[in-house]
Amino acid sequence: MARMWGTHPKKAATSEPADAERVHRELGFGSVVSRHEERLLNRDGTFNVQRSGYPWWHGASPYHWLLDLRWSSFFAVTALGFLALNLLFGLAYLACGVDGLHGEMHDLGDGFLSQVGRAFFFSVQTLSTVGYGGVKPSGWWTNAIMTVESLVGLTFVALTTGLIFARFAQARPKLRFSDRAVIGPVGGHRALMFRLTHLGRSEVITLEVRVILAVFETSPDGHRERVFKPLTLERDRVSFLPLAWTVVHPIDERSPLATLTREELEAEDAELLVVLSAVDRTSGQMVYERTSYRFDEVAWEAQFVSLYDETADDSTLAIDVSRLHDIEPAI
C-alpha cells in the first residue's frame, strides 16, 4: 500500500544526520511519535509513554492518586495516615516533659511505655475531637501543640470525608472490551469486529466509539512512519447499552483494510486504537474508556460466539457475559 509523499528540493538534499536531528527536534505529535515502533496504547487503556526531566513533585497529585486507589488500599492509607499523625503528636507531647500532660490511664501500666501510651491516646482523642477528659494538657508548649493538632484534626477529617464523598460520587463504569478483534464475513461482506458490554449495575447511555488504524508506511527517504487512518463504522453510536454491542467496520472498497493482507498488517505493525465515550446515567458524568488491538490480537476468518442465553425465560432477553471473548471459525 503506497503513500503519496510530497517532494521538496531542499529536503531531497538533506543529509541523514540532519534528518535525524530534525526528527529529534520534533516539538509536537509528529515525526518522533510517528516513527516510534512500540505500541501506543496498551490493552488496559494506559498510554505506552514516559515523561521525565521535571521535579517529581510537579507530577505528583495525591488527590487523584487517592481517588484511583482501590477501597481497601484507600482505607489502609487513611488508617496509616491517622496512626502516623497521632504518633507524631504523641512524641511531641512527650518532648514537653512528664508534667506536660496531667491525668493517668491506670489500665496502661507504669513506666515509660505508659507515658508513651498516654501521650498517643491523648493525641487520638484530640485529633478525633472525642476528648474523654481523663488526660489534659498543662503548660504553654503542650497547649500550643494541642491547638495545632486540633486544627490538623479538623482538616484531616474534612479531607477524608471529602475524599470518601468524591469516591462515591465518581462515575466508575465497568465497560469491558473483548480480548480480541475478529475479521470475518458478516451480512454478505467482510468486516472487522470487536465487542463490548457493561458489567456494572448503573446504566451508561449515549455511547460513541471511534476506531483509528495506525500502520507504518515507508517514505521515499527510507523512514518508516506511522500513519493514522480513521475507520468508518457501521454504527458509531448507540443510545444505551443494556446487553452488548458488536462494533463493526465494513471492509469495502473505501476501507483502508480492503487491500491489506495479514502479512502486510504484520509488516506494518498495525494497531487499532479504540476510544469510547459515554454518559453515566446515575451521575450524569461523561466517562471515557480506551483500548487497542495489535495485529496479533486480531483473529482472521473468525466470528464471535453468540452471547444470548437460550436457557433464559422467553419473555426476557439475557446474555452470558462470560462468552464475551469467545470466538469460533467463520461459517
Short mmCIF file of the C-alpha atoms (twelve columns), coordinates in Angstrom:
data_MODEL
# 
_entry.id   MODEL 
# 
loop_
_atom_site.group_PDB 
_atom_site.id 
_atom_site.type_symbol 
_atom_site.label_atom_id 
_atom_site.label_alt_id 
_atom_site.label_comp_id 
_atom_site.label_asym_id 
_atom_site.label_seq_id 
_atom_site.Cartn_x 
_atom_site.Cartn_y 
_atom_site.Cartn_z 
_atom_site.pdbx_PDB_model_num 
ATOM 1   C CA . MET A 1   0.000   0.000   0.000  1 
ATOM 2   C CA . ALA A 2   1.774   3.117   -1.220 1 
ATOM 3   C CA . ARG A 3   1.525   6.527   0.330  1 
ATOM 4   C CA . MET A 4   1.685   9.726   -1.700 1 
ATOM 5   C CA . TRP A 5   4.542   11.839  -0.415 1 
ATOM 6   C CA . GLY A 6   5.234   15.449  -1.439 1 
ATOM 7   C CA . THR A 7   8.744   16.404  -2.540 1 
ATOM 8   C CA . HIS A 8   10.744  19.444  -1.659 1 
ATOM 9   C CA . PRO A 9   14.072  20.402  -3.355 1 
ATOM 10  C CA . LYS A 10  15.768  21.274  -0.110 1 
ATOM 11  C CA . LYS A 11  14.570  18.146  1.667  1 
ATOM 12  C CA . ALA A 12  15.872  15.988  -1.156 1 
ATOM 13  C CA . ALA A 13  19.371  17.256  -0.473 1 
ATOM 14  C CA . THR A 14  19.122  16.875  3.313  1 
ATOM 15  C CA . SER A 15  21.717  14.529  4.753  1 
ATOM 16  C CA . GLU A 16  20.866  11.630  7.029  1 
ATOM 17  C CA . PRO A 17  22.350  13.236  10.195 1 
ATOM 18  C CA . ALA A 18  20.412  16.437  9.523  1 
ATOM 19  C CA . ASP A 19  17.236  14.444  9.022  1 
ATOM 20  C CA . ALA A 20  17.838  12.558  12.246 1 
ATOM 21  C CA . GLU A 21  18.375  15.866  14.032 1 
ATOM 22  C CA . ARG A 22  15.092  17.145  12.621 1 
ATOM 23  C CA . VAL A 23  13.296  14.085  13.962 1 
ATOM 24  C CA . HIS A 24  14.710  14.513  17.444 1 
ATOM 25  C CA . ARG A 25  13.887  18.217  17.440 1 
ATOM 26  C CA . GLU A 26  10.237  17.483  16.662 1 
ATOM 27  C CA . LEU A 27  8.120   19.615  19.005 1 
ATOM 28  C CA . GLY A 28  4.664   18.118  18.516 1 
ATOM 29  C CA . PHE A 29  2.725   14.997  17.657 1 
ATOM 30  C CA . GLY A 30  4.741   14.349  14.532 1 
ATOM 31  C CA . SER A 31  7.908   12.636  13.363 1 
ATOM 32  C CA . VAL A 32  9.128   11.276  16.687 1 
ATOM 33  C CA . VAL A 33  5.774   9.742   17.568 1 
ATOM 34  C CA . SER A 34  5.053   8.534   14.050 1 
ATOM 35  C CA . ARG A 35  8.418   6.728   13.879 1 
ATOM 36  C CA . HIS A 36  8.196   5.175   17.331 1 
ATOM 37  C CA . GLU A 37  7.982   1.425   16.750 1 
ATOM 38  C CA . GLU A 38  6.371   0.347   20.037 1 
ATOM 39  C CA . ARG A 39  2.700   0.060   20.892 1 
ATOM 40  C CA . LEU A 40  1.000   3.423   21.507 1 
ATOM 41  C CA . LEU A 41  -1.957  2.293   23.620 1 
ATOM 42  C CA . ASN A 42  -1.950  -0.668  25.995 1 
ATOM 43  C CA . ARG A 43  -4.858  -3.091  26.282 1 
ATOM 44  C CA . ASP A 44  -5.924  -1.603  29.623 1 
ATOM 45  C CA . GLY A 45  -6.186  1.856   28.063 1 
ATOM 46  C CA . THR A 46  -2.968  3.305   29.506 1 
ATOM 47  C CA . PHE A 47  -0.542  5.122   27.227 1 
ATOM 48  C CA . ASN A 48  2.793   3.490   26.492 1 
ATOM 49  C CA . VAL A 49  4.799   6.659   27.143 1 
ATOM 50  C CA . GLN A 50  7.148   8.126   29.739 1 
ATOM 51  C CA . ARG A 51  7.802   11.702  30.753 1 
ATOM 52  C CA . SER A 52  10.912  12.896  32.559 1 
ATOM 53  C CA . GLY A 53  13.041  15.960  33.086 1 
ATOM 54  C CA . TYR A 54  10.927  17.690  35.719 1 
ATOM 55  C CA . PRO A 55  10.856  17.541  39.550 1 
ATOM 56  C CA . TRP A 56  8.761   14.662  40.837 1 
ATOM 57  C CA . TRP A 57  6.508   16.966  42.839 1 
ATOM 58  C CA . HIS A 58  5.336   18.699  39.667 1 
ATOM 59  C CA . GLY A 59  3.699   15.495  38.521 1 
ATOM 60  C CA . ALA A 60  2.505   14.399  41.957 1 
ATOM 61  C CA . SER A 61  -1.239  14.525  42.542 1 
ATOM 62  C CA . PRO A 62  -2.175  12.977  45.907 1 
ATOM 63  C CA . TYR A 63  -5.835  13.813  45.317 1 
ATOM 64  C CA . HIS A 64  -6.092  11.872  42.054 1 
ATOM 65  C CA . TRP A 65  -3.894  9.110   43.469 1 
ATOM 66  C CA . LEU A 66  -6.247  8.655   46.427 1 
ATOM 67  C CA . LEU A 67  -9.275  8.731   44.116 1 
ATOM 68  C CA . ASP A 68  -7.836  5.989   41.916 1 
ATOM 69  C CA . LEU A 69  -6.907  3.625   44.762 1 
ATOM 70  C CA . ARG A 70  -8.997  0.568   45.480 1 
ATOM 71  C CA . TRP A 71  -11.267 0.918   48.501 1 
ATOM 72  C CA . SER A 72  -9.156  -1.478  50.571 1 
ATOM 73  C CA . SER A 73  -5.979  0.439   49.746 1 
ATOM 74  C CA . PHE A 74  -7.692  3.771   50.388 1 
ATOM 75  C CA . PHE A 75  -8.797  2.757   53.891 1 
ATOM 76  C CA . ALA A 76  -5.348  1.290   54.596 1 
ATOM 77  C CA . VAL A 77  -3.656  4.561   53.574 1 
ATOM 78  C CA . THR A 78  -6.155  6.569   55.640 1 
ATOM 79  C CA . ALA A 79  -5.613  4.392   58.720 1 
ATOM 80  C CA . LEU A 80  -1.825  4.589   58.378 1 
ATOM 81  C CA . GLY A 81  -2.004  8.361   57.993 1 
ATOM 82  C CA . PHE A 82  -4.207  8.649   61.093 1 
ATOM 83  C CA . LEU A 83  -1.843  6.499   63.163 1 
ATOM 84  C CA . ALA A 84  1.237   8.346   61.879 1 
ATOM 85  C CA . LEU A 85  -0.215  11.746  62.784 1 
ATOM 86  C CA . ASN A 86  -1.109  10.586  66.287 1 
ATOM 87  C CA . LEU A 87  2.310   9.052   66.804 1 
ATOM 88  C CA . LEU A 88  3.960   12.291  65.668 1 
ATOM 89  C CA . PHE A 89  1.886   14.451  68.027 1 
ATOM 90  C CA . GLY A 90  2.274   11.898  70.820 1 
ATOM 91  C CA . LEU A 91  6.042   12.192  70.561 1 
ATOM 92  C CA . ALA A 92  5.687   15.992  70.580 1 
ATOM 93  C CA . TYR A 93  3.713   15.780  73.844 1 
ATOM 94  C CA . LEU A 94  6.387   13.520  75.327 1 
ATOM 95  C CA . ALA A 95  9.029   16.059  74.381 1 
ATOM 96  C CA . CYS A 96  7.284   18.594  76.618 1 
ATOM 97  C CA . GLY A 97  8.235   16.556  79.677 1 
ATOM 98  C CA . VAL A 98  6.468   14.415  82.265 1 
ATOM 99  C CA . ASP A 99  4.390   17.333  83.538 1 
ATOM 100 C CA . GLY A 100 3.139   18.265  80.073 1 
ATOM 101 C CA . LEU A 101 0.098   16.025  80.470 1 
ATOM 102 C CA . HIS A 102 -1.916  15.685  83.684 1 
ATOM 103 C CA . GLY A 103 -4.029  12.635  84.439 1 
ATOM 104 C CA . GLU A 104 -3.476  8.925   84.337 1 
ATOM 105 C CA . MET A 105 -4.649  5.937   82.331 1 
ATOM 106 C CA . HIS A 106 -4.274  3.282   85.018 1 
ATOM 107 C CA . ASP A 107 -5.006  0.359   82.724 1 
ATOM 108 C CA . LEU A 108 -1.875  1.129   80.646 1 
ATOM 109 C CA . GLY A 109 0.508   0.189   83.461 1 
ATOM 110 C CA . ASP A 110 3.520   2.113   84.702 1 
ATOM 111 C CA . GLY A 111 6.827   3.208   83.272 1 
ATOM 112 C CA . PHE A 112 7.960   4.742   80.011 1 
ATOM 113 C CA . LEU A 113 5.544   2.745   77.823 1 
ATOM 114 C CA . SER A 114 2.703   4.026   79.953 1 
ATOM 115 C CA . GLN A 115 3.821   7.594   79.244 1 
ATOM 116 C CA . VAL A 116 4.028   6.854   75.503 1 
ATOM 117 C CA . GLY A 117 0.580   5.278   75.546 1 
ATOM 118 C CA . ARG A 118 -0.901  8.169   77.490 1 
ATOM 119 C CA . ALA A 119 0.522   10.700  75.025 1 
ATOM 120 C CA . PHE A 120 -0.565  8.670   71.989 1 
ATOM 121 C CA . PHE A 121 -4.144  8.118   73.141 1 
ATOM 122 C CA . PHE A 122 -4.479  11.738  74.261 1 
ATOM 123 C CA . SER A 123 -3.452  12.658  70.728 1 
ATOM 124 C CA . VAL A 124 -6.100  10.308  69.301 1 
ATOM 125 C CA . GLN A 125 -8.768  11.946  71.482 1 
ATOM 126 C CA . THR A 126 -7.650  15.416  70.445 1 
ATOM 127 C CA . LEU A 127 -7.310  14.679  66.704 1 
ATOM 128 C CA . SER A 128 -10.702 12.967  66.579 1 
ATOM 129 C CA . THR A 129 -12.321 15.607  68.857 1 
ATOM 130 C CA . VAL A 130 -13.514 12.853  71.216 1 
ATOM 131 C CA . GLY A 131 -11.924 14.287  74.389 1 
ATOM 132 C CA . TYR A 132 -12.878 11.947  77.241 1 
ATOM 133 C CA . GLY A 133 -11.185 14.224  79.790 1 
ATOM 134 C CA . GLY A 134 -9.011  11.619  81.510 1 
ATOM 135 C CA . VAL A 135 -5.843  13.435  80.495 1 
ATOM 136 C CA . LYS A 136 -5.425  17.160  79.909 1 
ATOM 137 C CA . PRO A 137 -2.557  19.377  78.713 1 
ATOM 138 C CA . SER A 138 -0.573  21.586  81.027 1 
ATOM 139 C CA . GLY A 139 1.766   24.398  80.142 1 
ATOM 140 C CA . TRP A 140 2.254   26.716  77.200 1 
ATOM 141 C CA . TRP A 141 4.035   24.270  74.909 1 
ATOM 142 C CA . THR A 142 1.637   21.384  75.463 1 
ATOM 143 C CA . ASN A 143 -1.406  23.588  74.923 1 
ATOM 144 C CA . ALA A 144 0.202   25.053  71.800 1 
ATOM 145 C CA . ILE A 145 0.742   21.564  70.370 1 
ATOM 146 C CA . MET A 146 -2.845  20.647  71.295 1 
ATOM 147 C CA . THR A 147 -4.092  23.744  69.444 1 
ATOM 148 C CA . VAL A 148 -2.144  22.841  66.297 1 
ATOM 149 C CA . GLU A 149 -3.347  19.243  66.485 1 
ATOM 150 C CA . SER A 150 -6.969  20.364  66.806 1 
ATOM 151 C CA . LEU A 151 -6.613  22.319  63.567 1 
ATOM 152 C CA . VAL A 152 -4.863  19.392  61.864 1 
ATOM 153 C CA . GLY A 153 -7.580  17.035  63.115 1 
ATOM 154 C CA . LEU A 154 -10.390 19.181  61.698 1 
ATOM 155 C CA . THR A 155 -8.561  19.373  58.357 1 
ATOM 156 C CA . PHE A 156 -7.850  15.631  58.299 1 
ATOM 157 C CA . VAL A 157 -11.495 14.740  58.999 1 
ATOM 158 C CA . ALA A 158 -12.735 17.248  56.407 1 
ATOM 159 C CA . LEU A 159 -10.346 15.975  53.716 1 
ATOM 160 C CA . THR A 160 -11.112 12.329  54.443 1 
ATOM 161 C CA . THR A 161 -14.860 13.000  54.335 1 
ATOM 162 C CA . GLY A 162 -14.468 14.883  51.049 1 
ATOM 163 C CA . LEU A 163 -12.409 12.104  49.505 1 
ATOM 164 C CA . ILE A 164 -14.919 9.448   50.531 1 
ATOM 165 C CA . PHE A 165 -17.755 11.520  49.043 1 
ATOM 166 C CA . ALA A 166 -15.774 12.103  45.841 1 
ATOM 167 C CA . ARG A 167 -15.037 8.393   45.525 1 
ATOM 168 C CA . PHE A 168 -18.722 7.529   45.908 1 
ATOM 169 C CA . ALA A 169 -19.774 10.310  43.523 1 
ATOM 170 C CA . GLN A 170 -17.195 9.412   40.866 1 
ATOM 171 C CA . ALA A 171 -18.672 7.504   37.943 1 
ATOM 172 C CA . ARG A 172 -16.818 4.220   37.524 1 
ATOM 173 C CA . PRO A 173 -18.361 2.327   34.620 1 
ATOM 174 C CA . LYS A 174 -17.346 -1.282  34.192 1 
ATOM 175 C CA . LEU A 175 -17.099 -1.389  30.425 1 
ATOM 176 C CA . ARG A 176 -15.329 -4.459  29.094 1 
ATOM 177 C CA . PHE A 177 -13.925 -4.982  25.605 1 
ATOM 178 C CA . SER A 178 -13.398 -8.375  24.009 1 
ATOM 179 C CA . ASP A 179 -9.841  -9.639  24.322 1 
ATOM 180 C CA . ARG A 180 -9.528  -9.961  20.563 1 
ATOM 181 C CA . ALA A 181 -10.963 -8.394  17.441 1 
ATOM 182 C CA . VAL A 182 -12.003 -10.563 14.501 1 
ATOM 183 C CA . ILE A 183 -12.088 -10.236 10.727 1 
ATOM 184 C CA . GLY A 184 -14.679 -12.366 9.016  1 
ATOM 185 C CA . PRO A 185 -17.833 -12.413 6.907  1 
ATOM 186 C CA . VAL A 186 -20.959 -10.628 8.120  1 
ATOM 187 C CA . GLY A 187 -24.069 -9.700  6.133  1 
ATOM 188 C CA . GLY A 188 -22.589 -10.729 2.805  1 
ATOM 189 C CA . HIS A 189 -19.316 -8.805  3.190  1 
ATOM 190 C CA . ARG A 190 -16.151 -8.935  5.255  1 
ATOM 191 C CA . ALA A 191 -15.798 -6.803  8.338  1 
ATOM 192 C CA . LEU A 192 -13.549 -6.020  11.276 1 
ATOM 193 C CA . MET A 193 -15.364 -6.507  14.586 1 
ATOM 194 C CA . PHE A 194 -14.904 -6.321  18.336 1 
ATOM 195 C CA . ARG A 195 -17.499 -6.170  21.033 1 
ATOM 196 C CA . LEU A 196 -18.077 -4.682  24.456 1 
ATOM 197 C CA . THR A 197 -20.527 -4.790  27.327 1 
ATOM 198 C CA . HIS A 198 -21.180 -3.052  30.621 1 
ATOM 199 C CA . LEU A 199 -20.842 -5.133  33.786 1 
ATOM 200 C CA . GLY A 200 -21.983 -2.506  36.301 1 
ATOM 201 C CA . ARG A 201 -25.363 -2.064  37.926 1 
ATOM 202 C CA . SER A 202 -25.644 1.542   36.774 1 
ATOM 203 C CA . GLU A 203 -26.569 2.430   33.210 1 
ATOM 204 C CA . VAL A 204 -24.463 4.084   30.533 1 
ATOM 205 C CA . ILE A 205 -26.175 5.998   27.760 1 
ATOM 206 C CA . THR A 206 -25.236 7.904   24.599 1 
ATOM 207 C CA . LEU A 207 -22.226 5.749   23.802 1 
ATOM 208 C CA . GLU A 208 -19.953 6.803   20.948 1 
ATOM 209 C CA . VAL A 209 -16.930 4.907   19.674 1 
ATOM 210 C CA . ARG A 210 -14.088 5.884   17.356 1 
ATOM 211 C CA . VAL A 211 -11.620 3.444   15.791 1 
ATOM 212 C CA . ILE A 212 -8.341  4.521   14.213 1 
ATOM 213 C CA . LEU A 213 -5.995  2.257   12.271 1 
ATOM 214 C CA . ALA A 214 -2.327  3.034   12.881 1 
ATOM 215 C CA . VAL A 215 0.063   1.485   10.344 1 
ATOM 216 C CA . PHE A 216 3.666   2.071   9.340  1 
ATOM 217 C CA . GLU A 217 4.450   3.139   5.799  1 
ATOM 218 C CA . THR A 218 7.841   3.716   4.211  1 
ATOM 219 C CA . SER A 219 8.627   7.156   2.847  1 
ATOM 220 C CA . PRO A 220 10.892  7.759   -0.185 1 
ATOM 221 C CA . ASP A 221 13.777  8.611   2.152  1 
ATOM 222 C CA . GLY A 222 13.538  5.125   3.651  1 
ATOM 223 C CA . HIS A 223 11.986  6.015   7.011  1 
ATOM 224 C CA . ARG A 224 9.063   4.094   8.455  1 
ATOM 225 C CA . GLU A 225 6.390   6.442   9.732  1 
ATOM 226 C CA . ARG A 226 3.131   5.688   11.496 1 
ATOM 227 C CA . VAL A 227 0.032   6.852   9.637  1 
ATOM 228 C CA . PHE A 228 -3.350  7.229   11.371 1 
ATOM 229 C CA . LYS A 229 -6.465  6.346   9.395  1 
ATOM 230 C CA . PRO A 230 -9.979  6.660   10.878 1 
ATOM 231 C CA . LEU A 231 -12.210 3.671   10.170 1 
ATOM 232 C CA . THR A 232 -15.822 4.150   9.167  1 
ATOM 233 C CA . LEU A 233 -18.143 2.113   11.369 1 
ATOM 234 C CA . GLU A 234 -21.458 0.545   10.521 1 
ATOM 235 C CA . ARG A 235 -22.780 2.218   13.680 1 
ATOM 236 C CA . ASP A 236 -20.596 4.556   15.704 1 
ATOM 237 C CA . ARG A 237 -23.086 5.424   18.484 1 
ATOM 238 C CA . VAL A 238 -25.900 3.817   20.424 1 
ATOM 239 C CA . SER A 239 -28.345 5.423   22.848 1 
ATOM 240 C CA . PHE A 240 -27.980 2.808   25.587 1 
ATOM 241 C CA . LEU A 241 -26.218 -0.486  26.295 1 
ATOM 242 C CA . PRO A 242 -28.460 -2.920  28.180 1 
ATOM 243 C CA . LEU A 243 -26.816 -6.020  26.675 1 
ATOM 244 C CA . ALA A 244 -23.733 -5.896  24.420 1 
ATOM 245 C CA . TRP A 245 -22.510 -4.036  21.352 1 
ATOM 246 C CA . THR A 246 -20.575 -5.501  18.454 1 
ATOM 247 C CA . VAL A 247 -18.694 -2.671  16.741 1 
ATOM 248 C CA . VAL A 248 -18.434 -3.375  13.002 1 
ATOM 249 C CA . HIS A 249 -16.180 -1.789  10.376 1 
ATOM 250 C CA . PRO A 250 -17.215 -2.983  6.884  1 
ATOM 251 C CA . ILE A 251 -14.176 -3.809  4.762  1 
ATOM 252 C CA . ASP A 252 -15.387 -2.376  1.446  1 
ATOM 253 C CA . GLU A 253 -13.557 -0.552  -1.334 1 
ATOM 254 C CA . ARG A 254 -13.293 2.586   0.853  1 
ATOM 255 C CA . SER A 255 -11.761 0.767   3.799  1 
ATOM 256 C CA . PRO A 256 -8.007  1.101   4.466  1 
ATOM 257 C CA . LEU A 257 -8.102  -2.645  5.182  1 
ATOM 258 C CA . ALA A 258 -9.502  -3.522  1.757  1 
ATOM 259 C CA . THR A 259 -6.111  -4.229  0.160  1 
ATOM 260 C CA . LEU A 260 -4.179  -5.309  3.244  1 
ATOM 261 C CA . THR A 261 -3.354  -8.936  3.944  1 
ATOM 262 C CA . ARG A 262 -2.468  -10.446 7.283  1 
ATOM 263 C CA . GLU A 263 1.205   -10.434 6.329  1 
ATOM 264 C CA . GLU A 264 1.087   -6.757  5.358  1 
ATOM 265 C CA . LEU A 265 -0.582  -5.810  8.638  1 
ATOM 266 C CA . GLU A 266 2.147   -7.671  10.491 1 
ATOM 267 C CA . ALA A 267 4.862   -5.990  8.442  1 
ATOM 268 C CA . GLU A 268 3.313   -2.564  9.098  1 
ATOM 269 C CA . ASP A 269 2.835   -3.204  12.858 1 
ATOM 270 C CA . ALA A 270 -0.833  -2.345  12.565 1 
ATOM 271 C CA . GLU A 271 -2.616  -1.202  15.705 1 
ATOM 272 C CA . LEU A 272 -6.311  -0.449  16.173 1 
ATOM 273 C CA . LEU A 273 -6.862  2.449   18.594 1 
ATOM 274 C CA . VAL A 274 -10.314 2.453   20.197 1 
ATOM 275 C CA . VAL A 275 -11.773 5.419   22.096 1 
ATOM 276 C CA . LEU A 276 -15.205 5.154   23.727 1 
ATOM 277 C CA . SER A 277 -17.175 7.950   25.374 1 
ATOM 278 C CA . ALA A 278 -20.456 7.589   27.246 1 
ATOM 279 C CA . VAL A 279 -22.633 9.200   29.903 1 
ATOM 280 C CA . ASP A 280 -23.213 7.594   33.283 1 
ATOM 281 C CA . ARG A 281 -26.969 7.952   33.722 1 
ATOM 282 C CA . THR A 282 -26.922 7.996   37.524 1 
ATOM 283 C CA . SER A 283 -24.403 10.830  37.919 1 
ATOM 284 C CA . GLY A 284 -24.709 12.472  34.511 1 
ATOM 285 C CA . GLN A 285 -20.907 12.417  34.175 1 
ATOM 286 C CA . MET A 286 -19.064 11.809  30.929 1 
ATOM 287 C CA . VAL A 287 -16.905 8.689   31.099 1 
ATOM 288 C CA . TYR A 288 -14.178 7.514   28.742 1 
ATOM 289 C CA . GLU A 289 -12.540 4.180   28.013 1 
ATOM 290 C CA . ARG A 290 -9.644  3.314   25.717 1 
ATOM 291 C CA . THR A 291 -8.085  0.149   24.399 1 
ATOM 292 C CA . SER A 292 -6.186  -1.102  21.378 1 
ATOM 293 C CA . TYR A 293 -5.690  -4.259  19.336 1 
ATOM 294 C CA . ARG A 294 -2.377  -5.152  17.725 1 
ATOM 295 C CA . PHE A 295 -2.227  -7.216  14.535 1 
ATOM 296 C CA . ASP A 296 -1.527  -10.365 16.563 1 
ATOM 297 C CA . GLU A 297 -4.689  -9.737  18.619 1 
ATOM 298 C CA . VAL A 298 -6.945  -9.940  15.565 1 
ATOM 299 C CA . ALA A 299 -8.384  -13.344 14.614 1 
ATOM 300 C CA . TRP A 300 -8.850  -13.846 10.864 1 
ATOM 301 C CA . GLU A 301 -11.739 -15.741 9.292  1 
ATOM 302 C CA . ALA A 302 -13.426 -15.884 12.685 1 
ATOM 303 C CA . GLN A 303 -16.622 -14.749 14.339 1 
ATOM 304 C CA . PHE A 304 -17.833 -14.183 17.875 1 
ATOM 305 C CA . VAL A 305 -19.796 -16.819 19.729 1 
ATOM 306 C CA . SER A 306 -23.365 -15.734 20.453 1 
ATOM 307 C CA . LEU A 307 -23.828 -14.117 23.843 1 
ATOM 308 C CA . TYR A 308 -27.556 -14.772 24.082 1 
ATOM 309 C CA . ASP A 309 -28.624 -17.198 26.790 1 
ATOM 310 C CA . GLU A 310 -31.170 -19.536 25.230 1 
ATOM 311 C CA . THR A 311 -31.974 -21.123 28.581 1 
ATOM 312 C CA . ALA A 312 -33.470 -17.889 29.947 1 
ATOM 313 C CA . ASP A 313 -37.169 -17.171 30.177 1 
ATOM 314 C CA . ASP A 314 -38.644 -16.494 26.730 1 
ATOM 315 C CA . SER A 315 -40.100 -13.224 27.994 1 
ATOM 316 C CA . THR A 316 -36.635 -11.853 28.880 1 
ATOM 317 C CA . LEU A 317 -33.574 -11.141 26.771 1 
ATOM 318 C CA . ALA A 318 -30.463 -12.458 28.517 1 
ATOM 319 C CA . ILE A 319 -26.779 -12.701 27.685 1 
ATOM 320 C CA . ASP A 320 -23.930 -14.688 29.201 1 
ATOM 321 C CA . VAL A 321 -21.082 -12.179 29.548 1 
ATOM 322 C CA . SER A 322 -18.595 -14.994 30.213 1 
ATOM 323 C CA . ARG A 323 -18.712 -15.575 26.420 1 
ATOM 324 C CA . LEU A 324 -17.673 -12.006 25.604 1 
ATOM 325 C CA . HIS A 325 -14.211 -13.086 24.476 1 
ATOM 326 C CA . ASP A 326 -15.195 -16.413 22.847 1 
ATOM 327 C CA . ILE A 327 -14.653 -16.753 19.098 1 
ATOM 328 C CA . GLU A 328 -15.103 -19.558 16.576 1 
ATOM 329 C CA . PRO A 329 -14.177 -20.170 12.925 1 
ATOM 330 C CA . ALA A 330 -16.361 -18.233 10.493 1 
ATOM 331 C CA . ILE A 331 -19.051 -20.231 8.779  1 
# 
